[in-house]
Amino acid sequence: MANPTHRHTRTRRDKRRANWKGQSPNLSLCSDCSELKLSFKVCPSCGSYNGRKVLNVVEKEE
Ligand SMILES: [Zn+2]
């Protein structure tokens, strides 16, 4: 098993922990309805993934 051979400095530890947040989710446009969606996830507005309908989305009337 990999074991740490040296202890890192406080600065190095804190630098590592400083940027674990603040990452925006991967957004992309749906190829079906061109709505903003999470990449590698089924589109929430039309329920399609990879050009295929995989979910029956209940249409909301607004
Ligand atoms: Zn869509």
PDB file of the backbone (N, CA, C, O) and the ligand in Angstrom, with CONECT records:
HET     ZN  A 101       1
ATOM      1  N   MET A   1       0.849  -1.199   0.000  1.00  0.00           N
ATOM      2  CA  MET A   1       0.000   0.000   0.000  1.00  0.00           C
ATOM      3  C   MET A   1       0.880   1.244   0.000  1.00  0.00           C
ATOM      4  O   MET A   1       1.941   1.289   0.623  1.00  0.00           O
ATOM      5  N   ALA A   2       0.403   2.238  -0.714  1.00  0.00           N
ATOM      6  CA  ALA A   2       1.149   3.496  -0.746  1.00  0.00           C
ATOM      7  C   ALA A   2       1.083   4.180   0.612  1.00  0.00           C
ATOM      8  O   ALA A   2       0.012   4.341   1.196  1.00  0.00           O
ATOM      9  N   ASN A   3       2.204   4.560   1.078  1.00  0.00           N
ATOM     10  CA  ASN A   3       2.269   5.212   2.382  1.00  0.00           C
ATOM     11  C   ASN A   3       2.993   6.540   2.225  1.00  0.00           C
ATOM     12  O   ASN A   3       3.979   6.618   1.491  1.00  0.00           O
ATOM     13  N   PRO A   4       2.528   7.583   2.896  1.00  0.00           N
ATOM     14  CA  PRO A   4       3.251   8.852   2.791  1.00  0.00           C
ATOM     15  C   PRO A   4       4.592   8.773   3.510  1.00  0.00           C
ATOM     16  O   PRO A   4       4.676   8.318   4.650  1.00  0.00           O
ATOM     17  N   THR A   5       5.622   9.217   2.835  1.00  0.00           N
ATOM     18  CA  THR A   5       6.952   9.170   3.436  1.00  0.00           C
ATOM     19  C   THR A   5       7.290  10.452   4.165  1.00  0.00           C
ATOM     20  O   THR A   5       8.090  10.452   5.101  1.00  0.00           O
ATOM     21  N   HIS A   6       6.679  11.545   3.735  1.00  0.00           N
ATOM     22  CA  HIS A   6       6.963  12.824   4.378  1.00  0.00           C
ATOM     23  C   HIS A   6       5.664  13.515   4.730  1.00  0.00           C
ATOM     24  O   HIS A   6       4.663  13.408   4.022  1.00  0.00           O
ATOM     25  N   ARG A   7       5.706  14.210   5.818  1.00  0.00           N
ATOM     26  CA  ARG A   7       4.554  14.994   6.211  1.00  0.00           C
ATOM     27  C   ARG A   7       4.578  16.313   5.455  1.00  0.00           C
ATOM     28  O   ARG A   7       5.617  16.965   5.350  1.00  0.00           O
ATOM     29  N   HIS A   8       3.409  16.699   4.926  1.00  0.00           N
ATOM     30  CA  HIS A   8       3.348  17.971   4.210  1.00  0.00           C
ATOM     31  C   HIS A   8       3.206  19.124   5.184  1.00  0.00           C
ATOM     32  O   HIS A   8       2.726  18.963   6.306  1.00  0.00           O
ATOM     33  N   THR A   9       3.631  20.279   4.730  1.00  0.00           N
ATOM     34  CA  THR A   9       3.541  21.479   5.562  1.00  0.00           C
ATOM     35  C   THR A   9       2.093  21.928   5.693  1.00  0.00           C
ATOM     36  O   THR A   9       1.228  21.512   4.922  1.00  0.00           O
ATOM     37  N   ARG A  10       1.846  22.766   6.659  1.00  0.00           N
ATOM     38  CA  ARG A  10       0.498  23.315   6.845  1.00  0.00           C
ATOM     39  C   ARG A  10       0.048  24.048   5.598  1.00  0.00           C
ATOM     40  O   ARG A  10      -1.108  23.960   5.185  1.00  0.00           O
ATOM     41  N   THR A  11       0.999  24.784   4.999  1.00  0.00           N
ATOM     42  CA  THR A  11       0.656  25.543   3.794  1.00  0.00           C
ATOM     43  C   THR A  11       0.187  24.608   2.688  1.00  0.00           C
ATOM     44  O   THR A  11      -0.810  24.867   2.015  1.00  0.00           O
ATOM     45  N   ARG A  12       0.912  23.538   2.518  1.00  0.00           N
ATOM     46  CA  ARG A  12       0.569  22.606   1.448  1.00  0.00           C
ATOM     47  C   ARG A  12      -0.779  21.943   1.706  1.00  0.00           C
ATOM     48  O   ARG A  12      -1.590  21.781   0.794  1.00  0.00           O
ATOM     49  N   ARG A  13      -1.006  21.563   2.958  1.00  0.00           N
ATOM     50  CA  ARG A  13      -2.281  20.948   3.330  1.00  0.00           C
ATOM     51  C   ARG A  13      -3.424  21.926   3.099  1.00  0.00           C
ATOM     52  O   ARG A  13      -4.457  21.568   2.534  1.00  0.00           O
ATOM     53  N   ASP A  14      -3.226  23.168   3.544  1.00  0.00           N
ATOM     54  CA  ASP A  14      -4.301  24.158   3.430  1.00  0.00           C
ATOM     55  C   ASP A  14      -4.543  24.553   1.974  1.00  0.00           C
ATOM     56  O   ASP A  14      -5.670  24.851   1.579  1.00  0.00           O
ATOM     57  N   LYS A  15      -3.473  24.550   1.188  1.00  0.00           N
ATOM     58  CA  LYS A  15      -3.648  24.865  -0.236  1.00  0.00           C
ATOM     59  C   LYS A  15      -4.488  23.782  -0.899  1.00  0.00           C
ATOM     60  O   LYS A  15      -5.330  24.069  -1.751  1.00  0.00           O
ATOM     61  N   ARG A  16      -4.255  22.551  -0.507  1.00  0.00           N
ATOM     62  CA  ARG A  16      -5.011  21.446  -1.076  1.00  0.00           C
ATOM     63  C   ARG A  16      -6.484  21.558  -0.713  1.00  0.00           C
ATOM     64  O   ARG A  16      -7.370  21.342  -1.540  1.00  0.00           O
ATOM     65  N   ARG A  17      -6.719  21.902   0.553  1.00  0.00           N
ATOM     66  CA  ARG A  17      -8.112  21.984   1.014  1.00  0.00           C
ATOM     67  C   ARG A  17      -8.813  23.249   0.537  1.00  0.00           C
ATOM     68  O   ARG A  17     -10.039  23.345   0.600  1.00  0.00           O
ATOM     69  N   ALA A  18      -8.049  24.202   0.069  1.00  0.00           N
ATOM     70  CA  ALA A  18      -8.653  25.483  -0.308  1.00  0.00           C
ATOM     71  C   ALA A  18      -9.472  25.369  -1.578  1.00  0.00           C
ATOM     72  O   ALA A  18     -10.398  26.156  -1.776  1.00  0.00           O
ATOM     73  N   ASN A  19      -9.163  24.417  -2.445  1.00  0.00           N
ATOM     74  CA  ASN A  19      -9.860  24.413  -3.728  1.00  0.00           C
ATOM     75  C   ASN A  19     -10.683  23.152  -3.978  1.00  0.00           C
ATOM     76  O   ASN A  19     -10.915  22.774  -5.126  1.00  0.00           O
ATOM     77  N   TRP A  20     -11.121  22.505  -2.903  1.00  0.00           N
ATOM     78  CA  TRP A  20     -11.965  21.339  -3.152  1.00  0.00           C
ATOM     79  C   TRP A  20     -13.396  21.739  -3.420  1.00  0.00           C
ATOM     80  O   TRP A  20     -14.164  20.988  -4.021  1.00  0.00           O
ATOM     81  N   LYS A  21     -13.753  22.943  -2.962  1.00  0.00           N
ATOM     82  CA  LYS A  21     -15.085  23.465  -3.272  1.00  0.00           C
ATOM     83  C   LYS A  21     -14.973  24.417  -4.450  1.00  0.00           C
ATOM     84  O   LYS A  21     -13.898  24.590  -5.025  1.00  0.00           O
ATOM     85  N   GLY A  22     -16.071  25.017  -4.795  1.00  0.00           N
ATOM     86  CA  GLY A  22     -16.040  26.033  -5.828  1.00  0.00           C
ATOM     87  C   GLY A  22     -15.858  25.480  -7.215  1.00  0.00           C
ATOM     88  O   GLY A  22     -15.352  26.177  -8.095  1.00  0.00           O
ATOM     89  N   GLN A  23     -16.263  24.224  -7.438  1.00  0.00           N
ATOM     90  CA  GLN A  23     -16.248  23.696  -8.785  1.00  0.00           C
ATOM     91  C   GLN A  23     -17.675  23.669  -9.301  1.00  0.00           C
ATOM     92  O   GLN A  23     -18.568  23.074  -8.698  1.00  0.00           O
ATOM     93  N   SER A  24     -17.862  24.320 -10.414  1.00  0.00           N
ATOM     94  CA  SER A  24     -19.207  24.366 -10.958  1.00  0.00           C
ATOM     95  C   SER A  24     -19.516  23.044 -11.643  1.00  0.00           C
ATOM     96  O   SER A  24     -18.616  22.413 -12.197  1.00  0.00           O
ATOM     97  N   PRO A  25     -20.777  22.612 -11.614  1.00  0.00           N
ATOM     98  CA  PRO A  25     -21.133  21.368 -12.281  1.00  0.00           C
ATOM     99  C   PRO A  25     -20.974  21.484 -13.790  1.00  0.00           C
ATOM    100  O   PRO A  25     -21.137  22.561 -14.363  1.00  0.00           O
ATOM    101  N   ASN A  26     -20.658  20.383 -14.413  1.00  0.00           N
ATOM    102  CA  ASN A  26     -20.474  20.351 -15.859  1.00  0.00           C
ATOM    103  C   ASN A  26     -21.810  20.528 -16.571  1.00  0.00           C
ATOM    104  O   ASN A  26     -22.627  19.608 -16.623  1.00  0.00           O
ATOM    105  N   LEU A  27     -22.013  21.694 -17.104  1.00  0.00           N
ATOM    106  CA  LEU A  27     -23.273  21.959 -17.791  1.00  0.00           C
ATOM    107  C   LEU A  27     -23.064  21.893 -19.296  1.00  0.00           C
ATOM    108  O   LEU A  27     -22.027  22.296 -19.821  1.00  0.00           O
ATOM    109  N   SER A  28     -24.057  21.384 -19.955  1.00  0.00           N
ATOM    110  CA  SER A  28     -24.012  21.366 -21.409  1.00  0.00           C
ATOM    111  C   SER A  28     -25.417  21.579 -21.945  1.00  0.00           C
ATOM    112  O   SER A  28     -26.400  21.492 -21.208  1.00  0.00           O
ATOM    113  N   LEU A  29     -25.495  21.856 -23.228  1.00  0.00           N
ATOM    114  CA  LEU A  29     -26.807  22.059 -23.831  1.00  0.00           C
ATOM    115  C   LEU A  29     -27.344  20.726 -24.322  1.00  0.00           C
ATOM    116  O   LEU A  29     -26.622  19.920 -24.909  1.00  0.00           O
ATOM    117  N   CYS A  30     -28.623  20.515 -24.068  1.00  0.00           N
ATOM    118  CA  CYS A  30     -29.255  19.284 -24.522  1.00  0.00           C
ATOM    119  C   CYS A  30     -29.321  19.281 -26.045  1.00  0.00           C
ATOM    120  O   CYS A  30     -29.676  20.286 -26.659  1.00  0.00           O
ATOM    121  N   SER A  31     -28.981  18.158 -26.643  1.00  0.00           N
ATOM    122  CA  SER A  31     -29.004  18.086 -28.103  1.00  0.00           C
ATOM    123  C   SER A  31     -30.428  17.978 -28.626  1.00  0.00           C
ATOM    124  O   SER A  31     -30.684  18.189 -29.812  1.00  0.00           O
ATOM    125  N   ASP A  32     -31.347  17.650 -27.735  1.00  0.00           N
ATOM    126  CA  ASP A  32     -32.733  17.456 -28.146  1.00  0.00           C
ATOM    127  C   ASP A  32     -33.549  18.736 -28.037  1.00  0.00           C
ATOM    128  O   ASP A  32     -34.245  19.123 -28.975  1.00  0.00           O
ATOM    129  N   CYS A  33     -33.453  19.397 -26.865  1.00  0.00           N
ATOM    130  CA  CYS A  33     -34.284  20.584 -26.658  1.00  0.00           C
ATOM    131  C   CYS A  33     -33.435  21.825 -26.410  1.00  0.00           C
ATOM    132  O   CYS A  33     -33.967  22.899 -26.127  1.00  0.00           O
ATOM    133  N   SER A  34     -32.106  21.678 -26.516  1.00  0.00           N
ATOM    134  CA  SER A  34     -31.135  22.755 -26.300  1.00  0.00           C
ATOM    135  C   SER A  34     -31.356  23.512 -25.003  1.00  0.00           C
ATOM    136  O   SER A  34     -31.173  24.728 -24.938  1.00  0.00           O
ATOM    137  N   GLU A  35     -31.745  22.791 -23.988  1.00  0.00           N
ATOM    138  CA  GLU A  35     -31.899  23.322 -22.640  1.00  0.00           C
ATOM    139  C   GLU A  35     -30.604  23.018 -21.884  1.00  0.00           C
ATOM    140  O   GLU A  35     -29.895  22.069 -22.219  1.00  0.00           O
ATOM    141  N   LEU A  36     -30.300  23.815 -20.876  1.00  0.00           N
ATOM    142  CA  LEU A  36     -29.105  23.573 -20.079  1.00  0.00           C
ATOM    143  C   LEU A  36     -29.297  22.325 -19.219  1.00  0.00           C
ATOM    144  O   LEU A  36     -30.301  22.199 -18.518  1.00  0.00           O
ATOM    145  N   LYS A  37     -28.352  21.424 -19.273  1.00  0.00           N
ATOM    146  CA  LYS A  37     -28.471  20.194 -18.492  1.00  0.00           C
ATOM    147  C   LYS A  37     -27.093  19.772 -17.991  1.00  0.00           C
ATOM    148  O   LYS A  37     -26.075  20.294 -18.447  1.00  0.00           O
ATOM    149  N   LEU A  38     -27.063  18.839 -17.062  1.00  0.00           N
ATOM    150  CA  LEU A  38     -25.806  18.297 -16.584  1.00  0.00           C
ATOM    151  C   LEU A  38     -25.295  17.281 -17.594  1.00  0.00           C
ATOM    152  O   LEU A  38     -26.036  16.401 -18.032  1.00  0.00           O
ATOM    153  N   SER A  39     -24.019  17.408 -17.960  1.00  0.00           N
ATOM    154  CA  SER A  39     -23.500  16.443 -18.922  1.00  0.00           C
ATOM    155  C   SER A  39     -23.415  15.061 -18.286  1.00  0.00           C
ATOM    156  O   SER A  39     -23.202  14.933 -17.081  1.00  0.00           O
ATOM    157  N   PHE A  40     -23.579  14.061 -19.085  1.00  0.00           N
ATOM    158  CA  PHE A  40     -23.607  12.647 -18.686  1.00  0.00           C
ATOM    159  C   PHE A  40     -24.794  12.312 -17.795  1.00  0.00           C
ATOM    160  O   PHE A  40     -24.808  11.288 -17.113  1.00  0.00           O
ATOM    161  N   LYS A  41     -25.794  13.199 -17.813  1.00  0.00           N
ATOM    162  CA  LYS A  41     -27.033  12.929 -17.084  1.00  0.00           C
ATOM    163  C   LYS A  41     -28.201  13.110 -18.048  1.00  0.00           C
ATOM    164  O   LYS A  41     -28.107  13.837 -19.037  1.00  0.00           O
ATOM    165  N   VAL A  42     -29.291  12.437 -17.739  1.00  0.00           N
ATOM    166  CA  VAL A  42     -30.484  12.562 -18.563  1.00  0.00           C
ATOM    167  C   VAL A  42     -31.022  13.993 -18.464  1.00  0.00           C
ATOM    168  O   VAL A  42     -31.069  14.571 -17.378  1.00  0.00           O
ATOM    169  N   CYS A  43     -31.413  14.541 -19.569  1.00  0.00           N
ATOM    170  CA  CYS A  43     -31.938  15.896 -19.593  1.00  0.00           C
ATOM    171  C   CYS A  43     -33.220  15.966 -18.773  1.00  0.00           C
ATOM    172  O   CYS A  43     -34.147  15.197 -19.027  1.00  0.00           O
ATOM    173  N   PRO A  44     -33.297  16.870 -17.793  1.00  0.00           N
ATOM    174  CA  PRO A  44     -34.484  16.939 -16.948  1.00  0.00           C
ATOM    175  C   PRO A  44     -35.700  17.552 -17.633  1.00  0.00           C
ATOM    176  O   PRO A  44     -36.827  17.359 -17.176  1.00  0.00           O
ATOM    177  N   SER A  45     -35.490  18.278 -18.708  1.00  0.00           N
ATOM    178  CA  SER A  45     -36.639  18.950 -19.314  1.00  0.00           C
ATOM    179  C   SER A  45     -37.282  18.136 -20.427  1.00  0.00           C
ATOM    180  O   SER A  45     -38.478  18.292 -20.676  1.00  0.00           O
ATOM    181  N   CYS A  46     -36.527  17.270 -21.110  1.00  0.00           N
ATOM    182  CA  CYS A  46     -37.172  16.466 -22.149  1.00  0.00           C
ATOM    183  C   CYS A  46     -36.940  14.971 -21.937  1.00  0.00           C
ATOM    184  O   CYS A  46     -37.525  14.150 -22.643  1.00  0.00           O
ATOM    185  N   GLY A  47     -36.091  14.611 -20.972  1.00  0.00           N
ATOM    186  CA  GLY A  47     -35.897  13.199 -20.634  1.00  0.00           C
ATOM    187  C   GLY A  47     -35.159  12.401 -21.673  1.00  0.00           C
ATOM    188  O   GLY A  47     -35.347  11.189 -21.769  1.00  0.00           O
ATOM    189  N   SER A  48     -34.317  13.057 -22.461  1.00  0.00           N
ATOM    190  CA  SER A  48     -33.587  12.306 -23.474  1.00  0.00           C
ATOM    191  C   SER A  48     -32.122  12.207 -23.086  1.00  0.00           C
ATOM    192  O   SER A  48     -31.591  13.082 -22.402  1.00  0.00           O
ATOM    193  N   TYR A  49     -31.476  11.141 -23.524  1.00  0.00           N
ATOM    194  CA  TYR A  49     -30.048  10.975 -23.316  1.00  0.00           C
ATOM    195  C   TYR A  49     -29.460  10.319 -24.550  1.00  0.00           C
ATOM    196  O   TYR A  49     -29.922   9.267 -24.992  1.00  0.00           O
ATOM    197  N   ASN A  50     -28.427  10.958 -25.105  1.00  0.00           N
ATOM    198  CA  ASN A  50     -27.755  10.438 -26.289  1.00  0.00           C
ATOM    199  C   ASN A  50     -28.721  10.269 -27.463  1.00  0.00           C
ATOM    200  O   ASN A  50     -28.663   9.279 -28.192  1.00  0.00           O
ATOM    201  N   GLY A  51     -29.596  11.239 -27.630  1.00  0.00           N
ATOM    202  CA  GLY A  51     -30.518  11.205 -28.745  1.00  0.00           C
ATOM    203  C   GLY A  51     -31.620  10.182 -28.600  1.00  0.00           C
ATOM    204  O   GLY A  51     -32.310   9.860 -29.568  1.00  0.00           O
ATOM    205  N   ARG A  52     -31.789   9.665 -27.385  1.00  0.00           N
ATOM    206  CA  ARG A  52     -32.795   8.632 -27.169  1.00  0.00           C
ATOM    207  C   ARG A  52     -33.678   9.066 -26.011  1.00  0.00           C
ATOM    208  O   ARG A  52     -33.187   9.615 -25.024  1.00  0.00           O
ATOM    209  N   LYS A  53     -34.970   8.825 -26.125  1.00  0.00           N
ATOM    210  CA  LYS A  53     -35.883   9.179 -25.046  1.00  0.00           C
ATOM    211  C   LYS A  53     -35.818   8.076 -23.987  1.00  0.00           C
ATOM    212  O   LYS A  53     -36.144   6.920 -24.258  1.00  0.00           O
ATOM    213  N   VAL A  54     -35.390   8.453 -22.775  1.00  0.00           N
ATOM    214  CA  VAL A  54     -35.260   7.434 -21.732  1.00  0.00           C
ATOM    215  C   VAL A  54     -36.196   7.693 -20.565  1.00  0.00           C
ATOM    216  O   VAL A  54     -36.402   6.816 -19.726  1.00  0.00           O
ATOM    217  N   LEU A  55     -36.763   8.890 -20.507  1.00  0.00           N
ATOM    218  CA  LEU A  55     -37.655   9.212 -19.387  1.00  0.00           C
ATOM    219  C   LEU A  55     -38.910   9.863 -19.922  1.00  0.00           C
ATOM    220  O   LEU A  55     -38.862  10.623 -20.889  1.00  0.00           O
ATOM    221  N   ASN A  56     -40.016   9.571 -19.301  1.00  0.00           N
ATOM    222  CA  ASN A  56     -41.244  10.273 -19.636  1.00  0.00           C
ATOM    223  C   ASN A  56     -41.383  11.466 -18.701  1.00  0.00           C
ATOM    224  O   ASN A  56     -41.693  11.316 -17.519  1.00  0.00           O
ATOM    225  N   VAL A  57     -41.152  12.632 -19.241  1.00  0.00           N
ATOM    226  CA  VAL A  57     -41.205  13.841 -18.423  1.00  0.00           C
ATOM    227  C   VAL A  57     -42.626  14.391 -18.437  1.00  0.00           C
ATOM    228  O   VAL A  57     -43.233  14.598 -19.488  1.00  0.00           O
ATOM    229  N   VAL A  58     -43.130  14.618 -17.229  1.00  0.00           N
ATOM    230  CA  VAL A  58     -44.462  15.193 -17.114  1.00  0.00           C
ATOM    231  C   VAL A  58     -44.363  16.679 -17.417  1.00  0.00           C
ATOM    232  O   VAL A  58     -43.628  17.409 -16.752  1.00  0.00           O
ATOM    233  N   GLU A  59     -45.092  17.116 -18.403  1.00  0.00           N
ATOM    234  CA  GLU A  59     -45.041  18.524 -18.800  1.00  0.00           C
ATOM    235  C   GLU A  59     -45.689  19.400 -17.744  1.00  0.00           C
ATOM    236  O   GLU A  59     -46.801  19.149 -17.279  1.00  0.00           O
ATOM    237  N   LYS A  60     -44.948  20.438 -17.384  1.00  0.00           N
ATOM    238  CA  LYS A  60     -45.477  21.377 -16.408  1.00  0.00           C
ATOM    239  C   LYS A  60     -46.033  22.583 -17.149  1.00  0.00           C
ATOM    240  O   LYS A  60     -45.377  23.146 -18.025  1.00  0.00           O
ATOM    241  N   GLU A  61     -47.231  22.966 -16.791  1.00  0.00           N
ATOM    242  CA  GLU A  61     -47.823  24.133 -17.437  1.00  0.00           C
ATOM    243  C   GLU A  61     -47.537  25.385 -16.619  1.00  0.00           C
ATOM    244  O   GLU A  61     -47.896  25.474 -15.445  1.00  0.00           O
ATOM    245  N   GLU A  62     -46.886  26.346 -17.261  1.00  0.00           N
ATOM    246  CA  GLU A  62     -46.547  27.572 -16.553  1.00  0.00           C
ATOM    247  C   GLU A  62     -47.082  28.761 -17.305  1.00  0.00           C
ATOM    248  O   GLU A  62     -46.900  29.898 -16.870  1.00  0.00           O
TER     249      GLU A  62
HETATM  250 ZN    ZN A 101     -33.561  18.012 -23.423  1.00  0.00          ZN2+
END
